[in-house]
Amino acid sequence: MDLDEALSQAMTENQLDPVYRGTIRTLLGRKDDFWRRCCGSNCEPCATTLARVVDRVRQLTAD
């Protein structure tokens, strides 16, 4: 599966608005330690949601 397909599928599965597609692309290239923590401020989307999407994209694109 290519990256665009994986992004679409992972975002749909996790009910993440397509407006965050660029954010997910950026996070795919960052070290996880720098952004994965939830701050507890009820942000939308929460870092844990973003992490689930990133993990799913990685899973779908793994060889």
N, CA, C and O atoms as a CHARMM CRD file, in Angstrom:
* protein
*
  252
    1    1 MET  N      0.85700  -1.17200   0.00000 PROA 1      0.00000
    2    1 MET  CA     0.00000   0.00000   0.00000 PROA 1      0.00000
    3    1 MET  C      0.90200   1.23400   0.00000 PROA 1      0.00000
    4    1 MET  O      1.89100   1.28800   0.73200 PROA 1      0.00000
    5    2 ASP  N      0.55600   2.22400  -0.82500 PROA 2      0.00000
    6    2 ASP  CA     1.38200   3.43200  -0.85200 PROA 2      0.00000
    7    2 ASP  C      0.99500   4.37600   0.29500 PROA 2      0.00000
    8    2 ASP  O     -0.01900   4.18100   0.96400 PROA 2      0.00000
    9    3 LEU  N      1.81600   5.38900   0.49900 PROA 3      0.00000
   10    3 LEU  CA     1.64700   6.28600   1.64000 PROA 3      0.00000
   11    3 LEU  C      0.30700   7.01100   1.61400 PROA 3      0.00000
   12    3 LEU  O     -0.35500   7.11400   2.64700 PROA 3      0.00000
   13    4 ASP  N     -0.10000   7.50800   0.47100 PROA 4      0.00000
   14    4 ASP  CA    -1.37100   8.23800   0.39400 PROA 4      0.00000
   15    4 ASP  C     -2.56000   7.34500   0.75100 PROA 4      0.00000
   16    4 ASP  O     -3.47500   7.77600   1.45300 PROA 4      0.00000
   17    5 GLU  N     -2.54400   6.12500   0.27500 PROA 5      0.00000
   18    5 GLU  CA    -3.61500   5.17800   0.61700 PROA 5      0.00000
   19    5 GLU  C     -3.60000   4.86200   2.10400 PROA 5      0.00000
   20    5 GLU  O     -4.64900   4.80200   2.74400 PROA 5      0.00000
   21    6 ALA  N     -2.40300   4.65900   2.65400 PROA 6      0.00000
   22    6 ALA  CA    -2.27200   4.35200   4.07600 PROA 6      0.00000
   23    6 ALA  C     -2.74800   5.52000   4.93600 PROA 6      0.00000
   24    6 ALA  O     -3.42200   5.31900   5.94700 PROA 6      0.00000
   25    7 LEU  N     -2.39700   6.73500   4.53300 PROA 7      0.00000
   26    7 LEU  CA    -2.86800   7.91400   5.26500 PROA 7      0.00000
   27    7 LEU  C     -4.38800   7.97800   5.27100 PROA 7      0.00000
   28    7 LEU  O     -5.00000   8.18000   6.31900 PROA 7      0.00000
   29    8 SER  N     -4.98700   7.80900   4.12200 PROA 8      0.00000
   30    8 SER  CA    -6.44900   7.86300   4.02100 PROA 8      0.00000
   31    8 SER  C     -7.10400   6.79800   4.88500 PROA 8      0.00000
   32    8 SER  O     -8.04700   7.08200   5.62300 PROA 8      0.00000
   33    9 GLN  N     -6.60800   5.58200   4.79200 PROA 9      0.00000
   34    9 GLN  CA    -7.19900   4.48700   5.56100 PROA 9      0.00000
   35    9 GLN  C     -7.03200   4.70400   7.05900 PROA 9      0.00000
   36    9 GLN  O     -7.99300   4.56100   7.81500 PROA 9      0.00000
   37   10 ALA  N     -5.82500   5.04700   7.49600 PROA 10     0.00000
   38   10 ALA  CA    -5.56200   5.22800   8.92500 PROA 10     0.00000
   39   10 ALA  C     -6.37400   6.38000   9.50000 PROA 10     0.00000
   40   10 ALA  O     -6.87800   6.28800  10.61900 PROA 10     0.00000
   41   11 MET  N     -6.50200   7.45000   8.75200 PROA 11     0.00000
   42   11 MET  CA    -7.27100   8.59600   9.22900 PROA 11     0.00000
   43   11 MET  C     -8.75500   8.25800   9.30600 PROA 11     0.00000
   44   11 MET  O     -9.43500   8.67500  10.24300 PROA 11     0.00000
   45   12 THR  N     -9.25800   7.51600   8.34300 PROA 12     0.00000
   46   12 THR  CA   -10.66100   7.09800   8.36900 PROA 12     0.00000
   47   12 THR  C    -10.91700   6.16500   9.54700 PROA 12     0.00000
   48   12 THR  O    -11.89700   6.33100  10.27300 PROA 12     0.00000
   49   13 GLU  N    -10.04100   5.18700   9.73400 PROA 13     0.00000
   50   13 GLU  CA   -10.20100   4.22700  10.83100 PROA 13     0.00000
   51   13 GLU  C    -10.22900   4.91600  12.18900 PROA 13     0.00000
   52   13 GLU  O    -10.92700   4.46800  13.09900 PROA 13     0.00000
   53   14 ASN  N     -9.48000   5.99300  12.33200 PROA 14     0.00000
   54   14 ASN  CA    -9.37500   6.69500  13.61300 PROA 14     0.00000
   55   14 ASN  C    -10.20400   7.97100  13.66700 PROA 14     0.00000
   56   14 ASN  O    -10.07100   8.76900  14.59400 PROA 14     0.00000
   57   15 GLN  N    -11.05500   8.15500  12.67000 PROA 15     0.00000
   58   15 GLN  CA   -11.97100   9.29600  12.59800 PROA 15     0.00000
   59   15 GLN  C    -11.24900  10.63400  12.76200 PROA 15     0.00000
   60   15 GLN  O    -11.71700  11.52900  13.46500 PROA 15     0.00000
   61   16 LEU  N    -10.10700  10.74500  12.10200 PROA 16     0.00000
   62   16 LEU  CA    -9.33200  11.98000  12.13200 PROA 16     0.00000
   63   16 LEU  C     -9.64400  12.78000  10.87800 PROA 16     0.00000
   64   16 LEU  O     -9.55400  12.26800   9.76300 PROA 16     0.00000
   65   17 ASP  N    -10.00500  14.02200  11.06900 PROA 17     0.00000
   66   17 ASP  CA   -10.38000  14.91200   9.96700 PROA 17     0.00000
   67   17 ASP  C     -9.24200  15.00900   8.95100 PROA 17     0.00000
   68   17 ASP  O     -8.07900  15.13000   9.33600 PROA 17     0.00000
   69   18 PRO  N     -9.56400  14.95900   7.66700 PROA 18     0.00000
   70   18 PRO  CA    -8.54200  15.04900   6.61300 PROA 18     0.00000
   71   18 PRO  C     -7.69900  16.32200   6.66800 PROA 18     0.00000
   72   18 PRO  O     -6.61900  16.36700   6.07900 PROA 18     0.00000
   73   19 VAL  N     -8.16500  17.34000   7.35200 PROA 19     0.00000
   74   19 VAL  CA    -7.39300  18.57700   7.46800 PROA 19     0.00000
   75   19 VAL  C     -6.04900  18.33000   8.17000 PROA 19     0.00000
   76   19 VAL  O     -5.12300  19.12900   8.02600 PROA 19     0.00000
   77   20 TYR  N     -5.93800  17.23900   8.92200 PROA 20     0.00000
   78   20 TYR  CA    -4.70900  16.91700   9.65400 PROA 20     0.00000
   79   20 TYR  C     -3.75300  16.02400   8.86600 PROA 20     0.00000
   80   20 TYR  O     -2.76100  15.54800   9.41700 PROA 20     0.00000
   81   21 ARG  N     -4.03300  15.79600   7.60400 PROA 21     0.00000
   82   21 ARG  CA    -3.18600  14.94000   6.75800 PROA 21     0.00000
   83   21 ARG  C     -1.73500  15.43700   6.73700 PROA 21     0.00000
   84   21 ARG  O     -0.81100  14.63300   6.86200 PROA 21     0.00000
   85   22 GLY  N     -1.52600  16.73000   6.58300 PROA 22     0.00000
   86   22 GLY  CA    -0.17800  17.29500   6.57900 PROA 22     0.00000
   87   22 GLY  C      0.52400  17.11600   7.91400 PROA 22     0.00000
   88   22 GLY  O      1.73100  16.87700   7.96600 PROA 22     0.00000
   89   23 THR  N     -0.23600  17.23200   8.98500 PROA 23     0.00000
   90   23 THR  CA     0.32500  17.03100  10.32600 PROA 23     0.00000
   91   23 THR  C      0.82400  15.60600  10.47400 PROA 23     0.00000
   92   23 THR  O      1.91900  15.38000  10.99000 PROA 23     0.00000
   93   24 ILE  N      0.03400  14.64900  10.02600 PROA 24     0.00000
   94   24 ILE  CA     0.44300  13.24300  10.11900 PROA 24     0.00000
   95   24 ILE  C      1.68800  12.99900   9.27400 PROA 24     0.00000
   96   24 ILE  O      2.60400  12.30100   9.70900 PROA 24     0.00000
   97   25 ARG  N      1.72900  13.56200   8.08600 PROA 25     0.00000
   98   25 ARG  CA     2.93200  13.42200   7.23600 PROA 25     0.00000
   99   25 ARG  C      4.16900  13.95600   7.96500 PROA 25     0.00000
  100   25 ARG  O      5.23100  13.33500   7.92700 PROA 25     0.00000
  101   26 THR  N      4.03000  15.09000   8.61800 PROA 26     0.00000
  102   26 THR  CA     5.14600  15.67600   9.36400 PROA 26     0.00000
  103   26 THR  C      5.56200  14.76800  10.51400 PROA 26     0.00000
  104   26 THR  O      6.75200  14.52500  10.71700 PROA 26     0.00000
  105   27 LEU  N      4.58700  14.26700  11.26500 PROA 27     0.00000
  106   27 LEU  CA     4.89200  13.42300  12.42300 PROA 27     0.00000
  107   27 LEU  C      5.54000  12.10500  12.02600 PROA 27     0.00000
  108   27 LEU  O      6.31800  11.54400  12.79700 PROA 27     0.00000
  109   28 LEU  N      5.23500  11.60800  10.84300 PROA 28     0.00000
  110   28 LEU  CA     5.86200  10.37100  10.37000 PROA 28     0.00000
  111   28 LEU  C      7.37900  10.51300  10.27700 PROA 28     0.00000
  112   28 LEU  O      8.10300   9.52300  10.39000 PROA 28     0.00000
  113   29 GLY  N      7.85900  11.72600  10.07400 PROA 29     0.00000
  114   29 GLY  CA     9.29200  11.96600   9.94400 PROA 29     0.00000
  115   29 GLY  C      9.98100  12.41100  11.22200 PROA 29     0.00000
  116   29 GLY  O     11.19400  12.62000  11.23200 PROA 29     0.00000
  117   30 ARG  N      9.22500  12.55800  12.29200 PROA 30     0.00000
  118   30 ARG  CA     9.80800  13.01400  13.56400 PROA 30     0.00000
  119   30 ARG  C     10.03400  11.84700  14.51000 PROA 30     0.00000
  120   30 ARG  O      9.35900  10.82100  14.43500 PROA 30     0.00000
  121   31 LYS  N     11.00400  12.03100  15.40400 PROA 31     0.00000
  122   31 LYS  CA    11.23400  11.03200  16.43900 PROA 31     0.00000
  123   31 LYS  C     10.04400  11.05000  17.39500 PROA 31     0.00000
  124   31 LYS  O      9.57900  12.11200  17.80900 PROA 31     0.00000
  125   32 ASP  N      9.56500   9.87100  17.73300 PROA 32     0.00000
  126   32 ASP  CA     8.37300   9.75300  18.56600 PROA 32     0.00000
  127   32 ASP  C      8.49500  10.44100  19.92200 PROA 32     0.00000
  128   32 ASP  O      7.51100  10.98100  20.42800 PROA 32     0.00000
  129   33 ASP  N      9.67700  10.43100  20.51200 PROA 33     0.00000
  130   33 ASP  CA     9.86200  11.00600  21.84600 PROA 33     0.00000
  131   33 ASP  C      9.52500  12.48700  21.92100 PROA 33     0.00000
  132   33 ASP  O      9.25400  13.00000  23.00700 PROA 33     0.00000
  133   34 PHE  N      9.53500  13.17900  20.80000 PROA 34     0.00000
  134   34 PHE  CA     9.33300  14.62200  20.80800 PROA 34     0.00000
  135   34 PHE  C      7.87500  15.05300  20.77400 PROA 34     0.00000
  136   34 PHE  O      7.58800  16.23100  20.98600 PROA 34     0.00000
  137   35 TRP  N      6.94600  14.14300  20.51700 PROA 35     0.00000
  138   35 TRP  CA     5.56300  14.60300  20.34400 PROA 35     0.00000
  139   35 TRP  C      4.47300  13.66900  20.85400 PROA 35     0.00000
  140   35 TRP  O      3.31000  14.07100  20.85600 PROA 35     0.00000
  141   36 ARG  N      4.76600  12.49000  21.27200 PROA 36     0.00000
  142   36 ARG  CA     3.73700  11.49800  21.60400 PROA 36     0.00000
  143   36 ARG  C      3.01100  11.70800  22.92500 PROA 36     0.00000
  144   36 ARG  O      2.01300  11.02800  23.16600 PROA 36     0.00000
  145   37 ARG  N      3.43900  12.57700  23.75900 PROA 37     0.00000
  146   37 ARG  CA     2.82200  12.71300  25.08200 PROA 37     0.00000
  147   37 ARG  C      1.55900  13.56400  25.05700 PROA 37     0.00000
  148   37 ARG  O      1.53000  14.64400  24.46700 PROA 37     0.00000
  149   38 CYS  N      0.52800  13.06000  25.70300 PROA 38     0.00000
  150   38 CYS  CA    -0.70700  13.82700  25.88500 PROA 38     0.00000
  151   38 CYS  C     -0.44900  14.86900  26.96900 PROA 38     0.00000
  152   38 CYS  O      0.12800  14.56400  28.01200 PROA 38     0.00000
  153   39 CYS  N     -0.88000  16.09600  26.71200 PROA 39     0.00000
  154   39 CYS  CA    -0.65400  17.18100  27.67900 PROA 39     0.00000
  155   39 CYS  C     -1.77400  17.28300  28.71300 PROA 39     0.00000
  156   39 CYS  O     -1.63800  18.01100  29.69700 PROA 39     0.00000
  157   40 GLY  N     -2.87000  16.56900  28.50600 PROA 40     0.00000
  158   40 GLY  CA    -3.97200  16.59000  29.45300 PROA 40     0.00000
  159   40 GLY  C     -4.88100  17.79900  29.33800 PROA 40     0.00000
  160   40 GLY  O     -5.69500  18.04200  30.22900 PROA 40     0.00000
  161   41 SER  N     -4.76100  18.55400  28.27000 PROA 41     0.00000
  162   41 SER  CA    -5.55000  19.78200  28.09900 PROA 41     0.00000
  163   41 SER  C     -6.78400  19.58400  27.22100 PROA 41     0.00000
  164   41 SER  O     -7.39700  20.55700  26.78100 PROA 41     0.00000
  165   42 ASN  N     -7.14300  18.34200  26.97000 PROA 42     0.00000
  166   42 ASN  CA    -8.29600  18.03300  26.11000 PROA 42     0.00000
  167   42 ASN  C     -8.17600  18.63300  24.72000 PROA 42     0.00000
  168   42 ASN  O     -9.16500  19.09100  24.14700 PROA 42     0.00000
  169   43 CYS  N     -6.97000  18.62800  24.18000 PROA 43     0.00000
  170   43 CYS  CA    -6.74500  19.12700  22.81900 PROA 43     0.00000
  171   43 CYS  C     -7.49300  18.24400  21.82700 PROA 43     0.00000
  172   43 CYS  O     -7.75300  17.07000  22.08700 PROA 43     0.00000
  173   44 GLU  N     -7.82200  18.82500  20.71200 PROA 44     0.00000
  174   44 GLU  CA    -8.46900  18.07000  19.64100 PROA 44     0.00000
  175   44 GLU  C     -7.77500  18.40000  18.33500 PROA 44     0.00000
  176   44 GLU  O     -7.88000  19.53200  17.86200 PROA 44     0.00000
  177   45 PRO  N     -7.07700  17.46500  17.74100 PROA 45     0.00000
  178   45 PRO  CA    -6.94800  16.08900  18.18700 PROA 45     0.00000
  179   45 PRO  C     -5.85500  15.94800  19.25100 PROA 45     0.00000
  180   45 PRO  O     -4.90300  16.72600  19.30500 PROA 45     0.00000
  181   46 CYS  N     -6.02400  14.95700  20.06800 PROA 46     0.00000
  182   46 CYS  CA    -5.04900  14.65200  21.11700 PROA 46     0.00000
  183   46 CYS  C     -3.82500  13.96800  20.48900 PROA 46     0.00000
  184   46 CYS  O     -3.92500  13.31500  19.45000 PROA 46     0.00000
  185   47 ALA  N     -2.70100  14.13100  21.12900 PROA 47     0.00000
  186   47 ALA  CA    -1.47400  13.48100  20.65400 PROA 47     0.00000
  187   47 ALA  C     -1.63800  11.96600  20.59500 PROA 47     0.00000
  188   47 ALA  O     -1.02200  11.31400  19.75200 PROA 47     0.00000
  189   48 THR  N     -2.45200  11.40100  21.47100 PROA 48     0.00000
  190   48 THR  CA    -2.65400   9.95300  21.43000 PROA 48     0.00000
  191   48 THR  C     -3.41300   9.53200  20.17000 PROA 48     0.00000
  192   48 THR  O     -3.15300   8.46100  19.62200 PROA 48     0.00000
  193   49 THR  N     -4.33700  10.35500  19.71200 PROA 49     0.00000
  194   49 THR  CA    -5.04000  10.07500  18.45600 PROA 49     0.00000
  195   49 THR  C     -4.07200  10.16200  17.28500 PROA 49     0.00000
  196   49 THR  O     -4.05600   9.29400  16.41200 PROA 49     0.00000
  197   50 LEU  N     -3.27300  11.20800  17.27500 PROA 50     0.00000
  198   50 LEU  CA    -2.27600  11.36200  16.21300 PROA 50     0.00000
  199   50 LEU  C     -1.31700  10.17600  16.21000 PROA 50     0.00000
  200   50 LEU  O     -0.94000   9.67800  15.14900 PROA 50     0.00000
  201   51 ALA  N     -0.92300   9.72700  17.39800 PROA 51     0.00000
  202   51 ALA  CA    -0.00900   8.59100  17.51000 PROA 51     0.00000
  203   51 ALA  C     -0.63800   7.31700  16.94800 PROA 51     0.00000
  204   51 ALA  O      0.03700   6.53800  16.27600 PROA 51     0.00000
  205   52 ARG  N     -1.92300   7.10300  17.21900 PROA 52     0.00000
  206   52 ARG  CA    -2.60600   5.92400  16.66900 PROA 52     0.00000
  207   52 ARG  C     -2.60400   5.95300  15.14700 PROA 52     0.00000
  208   52 ARG  O     -2.39300   4.92700  14.49900 PROA 52     0.00000
  209   53 VAL  N     -2.83900   7.12000  14.58600 PROA 53     0.00000
  210   53 VAL  CA    -2.85200   7.24400  13.12700 PROA 53     0.00000
  211   53 VAL  C     -1.45500   6.99700  12.56200 PROA 53     0.00000
  212   53 VAL  O     -1.29900   6.26100  11.58700 PROA 53     0.00000
  213   54 VAL  N     -0.44800   7.60500  13.16500 PROA 54     0.00000
  214   54 VAL  CA     0.93300   7.40700  12.71100 PROA 54     0.00000
  215   54 VAL  C      1.31000   5.92800  12.79300 PROA 54     0.00000
  216   54 VAL  O      1.89800   5.38500  11.85800 PROA 54     0.00000
  217   55 ASP  N      0.98000   5.28200  13.89700 PROA 55     0.00000
  218   55 ASP  CA     1.29200   3.86100  14.05100 PROA 55     0.00000
  219   55 ASP  C      0.60400   3.01700  12.98000 PROA 55     0.00000
  220   55 ASP  O      1.19500   2.08500  12.43600 PROA 55     0.00000
  221   56 ARG  N     -0.63300   3.35200  12.68900 PROA 56     0.00000
  222   56 ARG  CA    -1.38000   2.59700  11.68200 PROA 56     0.00000
  223   56 ARG  C     -0.79900   2.81100  10.28500 PROA 56     0.00000
  224   56 ARG  O     -0.70000   1.86700   9.50200 PROA 56     0.00000
  225   57 VAL  N     -0.41800   4.04300   9.97400 PROA 57     0.00000
  226   57 VAL  CA     0.22200   4.31100   8.67600 PROA 57     0.00000
  227   57 VAL  C      1.50600   3.49900   8.56400 PROA 57     0.00000
  228   57 VAL  O      1.76800   2.88500   7.52900 PROA 57     0.00000
  229   58 ARG  N      2.29600   3.49600   9.61200 PROA 58     0.00000
  230   58 ARG  CA     3.54500   2.72100   9.59600 PROA 58     0.00000
  231   58 ARG  C      3.25900   1.24000   9.40500 PROA 58     0.00000
  232   58 ARG  O      3.96700   0.55400   8.66800 PROA 58     0.00000
  233   59 GLN  N      2.23000   0.75300  10.06600 PROA 59     0.00000
  234   59 GLN  CA     1.86000  -0.65300   9.93200 PROA 59     0.00000
  235   59 GLN  C      1.43100  -0.97000   8.49800 PROA 59     0.00000
  236   59 GLN  O      1.83600  -1.98600   7.93400 PROA 59     0.00000
  237   60 LEU  N      0.62700  -0.11300   7.92600 PROA 60     0.00000
  238   60 LEU  CA     0.11300  -0.34800   6.57400 PROA 60     0.00000
  239   60 LEU  C      1.18600  -0.24000   5.49400 PROA 60     0.00000
  240   60 LEU  O      1.06400  -0.84900   4.43100 PROA 60     0.00000
  241   61 THR  N      2.23500   0.53400   5.76400 PROA 61     0.00000
  242   61 THR  CA     3.28000   0.72600   4.75500 PROA 61     0.00000
  243   61 THR  C      4.51900  -0.12900   5.00500 PROA 61     0.00000
  244   61 THR  O      5.48300  -0.06400   4.24200 PROA 61     0.00000
  245   62 ALA  N      4.49700  -0.92800   6.06800 PROA 62     0.00000
  246   62 ALA  CA     5.64800  -1.78800   6.37000 PROA 62     0.00000
  247   62 ALA  C      5.79600  -2.85600   5.29100 PROA 62     0.00000
  248   62 ALA  O      4.81300  -3.41600   4.80500 PROA 62     0.00000
  249   63 ASP  N      7.02300  -3.11600   4.94000 PROA 63     0.00000
  250   63 ASP  CA     7.29300  -4.14600   3.91200 PROA 63     0.00000
  251   63 ASP  C      7.41500  -5.51100   4.51200 PROA 63     0.00000
  252   63 ASP  O      7.64000  -6.48400   3.79200 PROA 63     0.00000
